[in-house]
């Protein structure tokens, strides 16, 4: 996720490395779960997106970060058809 995309979510560029690193780690775990047949990456992305929306009601910044991660997982799911 680029700094421009993070800015679209209302996050500052200095958040970029942390958001991207955690999103990448979540993508790796979602891939492993999908490969194991436990849950599809798309479902993880959708659930995280729902959690992001709910979280943003109490803490907008936290919800935005979770939303970024959900978007990263959705992109992965689209790229791998999972």
TIRO-2110 file (N, C-alpha, C; in Angstrom, 1 decimal):
// TIRO-2110
0.9, -1.2, 0.0, N, 1, A
0.0, 0.0, 0.0, CA, 1, A
0.9, 1.2, 0.0, C, 1, A
0.7, 2.1, -0.9, N, 2, A
1.5, 3.3, -1.1, CA, 2, A
1.1, 4.4, 0.0, C, 2, A
2.1, 5.3, 0.1, N, 3, A
1.8, 6.4, 1.0, CA, 3, A
0.6, 7.2, 0.6, C, 3, A
0.4, 7.3, -0.8, N, 4, A
-0.8, 8.0, -1.3, CA, 4, A
-2.1, 7.3, -0.9, C, 4, A
-2.1, 6.0, -1.0, N, 5, A
-3.3, 5.2, -0.6, CA, 5, A
-3.5, 5.4, 0.9, C, 5, A
-2.4, 5.4, 1.7, N, 6, A
-2.6, 5.6, 3.2, CA, 6, A
-3.2, 7.0, 3.4, C, 6, A
-2.8, 8.0, 2.7, N, 7, A
-3.3, 9.3, 2.8, CA, 7, A
-4.8, 9.3, 2.5, C, 7, A
-5.2, 8.5, 1.5, N, 8, A
-6.6, 8.4, 1.2, CA, 8, A
-7.4, 7.9, 2.4, C, 8, A
-6.8, 7.1, 3.3, N, 9, A
-7.4, 6.5, 4.5, CA, 9, A
-7.3, 7.5, 5.6, C, 9, A
-6.6, 8.6, 5.4, N, 10, A
-6.4, 9.6, 6.5, CA, 10, A
-5.3, 9.3, 7.4, C, 10, A
-4.3, 8.5, 6.9, N, 11, A
-3.2, 8.1, 7.8, CA, 11, A
-1.9, 8.9, 7.3, C, 11, A
-1.0, 9.2, 8.2, N, 12, A
0.2, 9.9, 7.8, CA, 12, A
1.2, 9.0, 7.2, C, 12, A
2.1, 9.5, 6.4, N, 13, A
3.1, 8.7, 5.7, CA, 13, A
4.0, 7.9, 6.7, C, 13, A
4.2, 8.5, 7.9, N, 14, A
5.1, 7.8, 8.9, CA, 14, A
4.4, 6.5, 9.4, C, 14, A
3.1, 6.4, 9.2, N, 15, A
2.5, 5.1, 9.6, CA, 15, A
2.7, 4.0, 8.5, C, 15, A
3.1, 4.4, 7.3, N, 16, A
3.2, 3.5, 6.2, CA, 16, A
4.0, 2.2, 6.5, C, 16, A
5.2, 2.3, 6.9, N, 17, A
6.0, 1.1, 7.1, CA, 17, A
5.3, 0.1, 8.1, C, 17, A
4.7, 0.6, 9.2, N, 18, A
4.1, -0.3, 10.2, CA, 18, A
2.8, -0.9, 9.6, C, 18, A
2.0, -0.1, 8.9, N, 19, A
0.8, -0.6, 8.3, CA, 19, A
1.1, -1.7, 7.3, C, 19, A
2.1, -1.4, 6.4, N, 20, A
2.4, -2.3, 5.4, CA, 20, A
3.0, -3.6, 6.0, C, 20, A
3.9, -3.5, 7.0, N, 21, A
4.5, -4.7, 7.6, CA, 21, A
3.4, -5.6, 8.2, C, 21, A
2.5, -5.0, 9.0, N, 22, A
1.5, -5.8, 9.6, CA, 22, A
0.5, -6.4, 8.6, C, 22, A
0.2, -5.6, 7.6, N, 23, A
-0.7, -6.1, 6.5, CA, 23, A
0.0, -7.3, 5.8, C, 23, A
1.3, -7.2, 5.6, N, 24, A
2.0, -8.3, 4.9, CA, 24, A
2.0, -9.5, 5.8, C, 24, A
2.2, -9.3, 7.1, N, 25, A
2.2, -10.5, 8.0, CA, 25, A
0.8, -11.1, 8.1, C, 25, A
-0.2, -10.3, 8.1, N, 26, A
-1.6, -10.9, 8.1, CA, 26, A
-1.8, -11.6, 6.8, C, 26, A
-1.3, -11.1, 5.7, N, 27, A
-1.5, -11.7, 4.4, CA, 27, A
-0.8, -13.1, 4.4, C, 27, A
0.4, -13.2, 5.0, N, 28, A
1.0, -14.5, 5.1, CA, 28, A
0.2, -15.5, 5.9, C, 28, A
-0.3, -15.1, 7.0, N, 29, A
-1.1, -16.0, 7.8, CA, 29, A
-2.4, -16.4, 7.1, C, 29, A
-3.0, -15.4, 6.4, N, 30, A
-4.3, -15.7, 5.7, CA, 30, A
-4.0, -16.7, 4.6, C, 30, A
-2.8, -16.5, 3.9, N, 31, A
-2.4, -17.5, 2.9, CA, 31, A
-2.2, -18.9, 3.4, C, 31, A
-1.6, -19.0, 4.6, N, 32, A
-1.4, -20.3, 5.2, CA, 32, A
-2.7, -20.9, 5.6, C, 32, A
-3.6, -20.2, 6.1, N, 33, A
-4.9, -20.7, 6.5, CA, 33, A
-5.7, -21.2, 5.3, C, 33, A
-5.6, -20.4, 4.2, N, 34, A
-6.3, -20.8, 3.0, CA, 34, A
-5.7, -22.0, 2.4, C, 34, A
-4.4, -22.1, 2.4, N, 35, A
-3.7, -23.2, 1.8, CA, 35, A
-4.0, -24.5, 2.6, C, 35, A
-4.2, -24.3, 3.9, N, 36, A
-4.5, -25.4, 4.8, CA, 36, A
-6.0, -25.9, 4.7, C, 36, A
-6.8, -25.0, 4.0, N, 37, A
-8.2, -25.3, 3.8, CA, 37, A
-9.1, -24.9, 5.0, C, 37, A
-8.5, -24.1, 5.9, N, 38, A
-9.2, -23.7, 7.1, CA, 38, A
-10.2, -22.6, 6.8, C, 38, A
-9.8, -21.6, 6.0, N, 39, A
-10.7, -20.4, 5.7, CA, 39, A
-10.0, -19.8, 4.4, C, 39, A
-10.9, -19.3, 3.5, N, 40, A
-10.4, -18.6, 2.3, CA, 40, A
-9.9, -17.2, 2.7, C, 40, A
-8.9, -16.7, 2.0, N, 41, A
-8.4, -15.4, 2.2, CA, 41, A
-9.5, -14.3, 2.1, C, 41, A
-10.4, -14.5, 1.1, N, 42, A
-11.5, -13.5, 0.9, CA, 42, A
-12.3, -13.4, 2.2, C, 42, A
-12.6, -14.5, 2.8, N, 43, A
-13.4, -14.5, 4.0, CA, 43, A
-12.7, -13.8, 5.2, C, 43, A
-11.4, -14.0, 5.3, N, 44, A
-10.6, -13.3, 6.3, CA, 44, A
-10.7, -11.8, 6.0, C, 44, A
-10.5, -11.4, 4.8, N, 45, A
-10.6, -10.0, 4.4, CA, 45, A
-12.0, -9.4, 4.7, C, 45, A
-13.0, -10.1, 4.4, N, 46, A
-14.4, -9.6, 4.7, CA, 46, A
-14.6, -9.5, 6.2, C, 46, A
-14.2, -10.5, 7.0, N, 47, A
-14.4, -10.4, 8.4, CA, 47, A
-13.6, -9.3, 9.0, C, 47, A
-12.3, -9.1, 8.6, N, 48, A
-11.5, -8.0, 9.1, CA, 48, A
-12.1, -6.7, 8.7, C, 48, A
-12.7, -6.6, 7.5, N, 49, A
-13.4, -5.4, 7.1, CA, 49, A
-14.6, -5.0, 8.0, C, 49, A
-15.3, -6.0, 8.4, N, 50, A
-16.5, -5.8, 9.3, CA, 50, A
-15.9, -5.4, 10.6, C, 50, A
-14.9, -6.0, 11.1, N, 51, A
-14.3, -5.6, 12.4, CA, 51, A
-13.8, -4.2, 12.3, C, 51, A
-13.2, -3.8, 11.1, N, 52, A
-12.7, -2.4, 11.0, CA, 52, A
-13.8, -1.4, 11.1, C, 52, A
-14.9, -1.7, 10.5, N, 53, A
-16.1, -0.8, 10.5, CA, 53, A
-16.6, -0.6, 12.0, C, 53, A
-16.7, -1.8, 12.7, N, 54, A
-17.2, -1.7, 14.1, CA, 54, A
-16.2, -1.0, 14.9, C, 54, A
-14.9, -1.2, 14.7, N, 55, A
-13.8, -0.6, 15.6, CA, 55, A
-13.8, 0.9, 15.3, C, 55, A
-14.0, 1.3, 14.1, N, 56, A
-14.0, 2.8, 13.8, CA, 56, A
-15.0, 3.6, 14.5, C, 56, A
-16.1, 2.9, 15.0, N, 57, A
-17.1, 3.6, 15.8, CA, 57, A
-16.5, 4.1, 17.1, C, 57, A
-15.5, 3.4, 17.7, N, 58, A
-14.9, 3.8, 18.9, CA, 58, A
-13.6, 4.5, 18.7, C, 58, A
-12.8, 4.1, 17.7, N, 59, A
-11.5, 4.7, 17.4, CA, 59, A
-11.3, 4.7, 15.9, C, 59, A
-11.5, 5.9, 15.4, N, 60, A
-11.4, 6.1, 13.9, CA, 60, A
-10.1, 5.7, 13.3, C, 60, A
-9.0, 6.1, 14.0, N, 61, A
-7.6, 5.7, 13.5, CA, 61, A
-7.4, 4.2, 13.4, C, 61, A
-7.8, 3.6, 14.5, N, 62, A
-7.6, 2.1, 14.6, CA, 62, A
-8.5, 1.4, 13.5, C, 62, A
-9.7, 1.9, 13.3, N, 63, A
-10.6, 1.4, 12.3, CA, 63, A
-10.0, 1.6, 10.9, C, 63, A
-9.3, 2.7, 10.7, N, 64, A
-8.7, 3.0, 9.4, CA, 64, A
-7.6, 2.0, 9.1, C, 64, A
-6.8, 1.8, 10.1, N, 65, A
-5.6, 0.8, 9.9, CA, 65, A
-6.2, -0.6, 9.7, C, 65, A
-7.1, -1.0, 10.4, N, 66, A
-7.7, -2.3, 10.2, CA, 66, A
-8.3, -2.4, 8.8, C, 66, A
-8.9, -1.3, 8.3, N, 67, A
-9.5, -1.2, 7.0, CA, 67, A
-8.4, -1.3, 5.9, C, 67, A
-7.3, -0.7, 6.2, N, 68, A
-6.1, -0.9, 5.2, CA, 68, A
-5.7, -2.3, 5.1, C, 68, A
-5.6, -3.0, 6.3, N, 69, A
-5.2, -4.4, 6.3, CA, 69, A
-6.3, -5.3, 5.5, C, 69, A
-7.6, -5.0, 5.8, N, 70, A
-8.6, -5.7, 5.1, CA, 70, A
-8.5, -5.5, 3.6, C, 70, A
-8.2, -4.3, 3.1, N, 71, A
-8.0, -4.0, 1.7, CA, 71, A
-6.8, -4.8, 1.1, C, 71, A
-5.7, -4.9, 1.9, N, 72, A
-4.6, -5.6, 1.5, CA, 72, A
-4.9, -7.1, 1.3, C, 72, A
-5.7, -7.6, 2.2, N, 73, A
-6.1, -9.0, 2.1, CA, 73, A
-7.0, -9.2, 1.0, C, 73, A
-7.9, -8.3, 0.7, N, 74, A
-8.8, -8.4, -0.4, CA, 74, A
-8.0, -8.4, -1.7, C, 74, A
-7.0, -7.5, -1.8, N, 75, A
-6.2, -7.5, -3.0, CA, 75, A
-5.5, -8.8, -3.2, C, 75, A
-5.0, -9.4, -2.1, N, 76, A
-4.3, -10.7, -2.2, CA, 76, A
-5.3, -11.8, -2.7, C, 76, A
-6.5, -11.7, -2.1, N, 77, A
-7.6, -12.7, -2.5, CA, 77, A
-7.9, -12.6, -4.0, C, 77, A
-8.0, -11.3, -4.5, N, 78, A
-8.3, -11.1, -5.9, CA, 78, A
-7.2, -11.6, -6.8, C, 78, A
-5.9, -11.4, -6.3, N, 79, A
-4.8, -11.9, -7.1, CA, 79, A
-4.6, -13.4, -7.1, C, 79, A
-5.1, -14.1, -6.1, N, 80, A
-4.9, -15.5, -6.0, CA, 80, A
-6.2, -16.3, -6.2, C, 80, A
-7.3, -15.6, -6.4, N, 81, A
-8.6, -16.2, -6.5, CA, 81, A
-9.0, -17.0, -5.3, C, 81, A
-8.6, -16.5, -4.1, N, 82, A
-9.0, -17.2, -2.9, CA, 82, A
-9.8, -16.3, -2.0, C, 82, A
END
